[in-house]
């Protein structure tokens, strides 16, 4: 009888069996085709940054802000989420790229776009430089330097994602 009791599932066991177990990355409805399209947007974002340099050289910061508010930058986070949640990349590369919430290269891209826009927003309202090692200069942040620094980081982060994706034949 004790053996038969083991074969009859309990109510608790049946209740637990009805819940799906999560293993690995969250389930996504993104197909391989969705990942390829998202990768195309990420690649386009990197290639288009040459235009951003033109805005900077002319000190056309409002033009640059508008440029970064349009596609593919306006929905870059969604493209990166599809890339890491889709079926193409392996688990290690997904972790390396990451998301905004789980810090990775993707967060650098997202914050890079926001950093450039934030620096432009502060042109009329300059900020005092942060203190470093307990020493405060009292100088204002150089907006030109901040925009260039943020753009450089954005380019590097996008290039790093493209380098990771280079190994996948689906993304060629």
Buried (B, 14 or more C-beta within 10 A) or exposed (E): EEEEEEEEEEEEEEEEEEEEEEEEBEEBEBEEEBBBBBBEBBBBBBEBBEEBEEBBEEEEBEBBBEBBEEEBBEBBBEBBBBBBBBEBBEEEBBBBBBBBEEEBBBBBBBBBBBBBBBBBEBBEEEEEEEEEEEEEEEEEBEBEEBBBBBBEBBBBBBEBBBEBBEEBEBBE
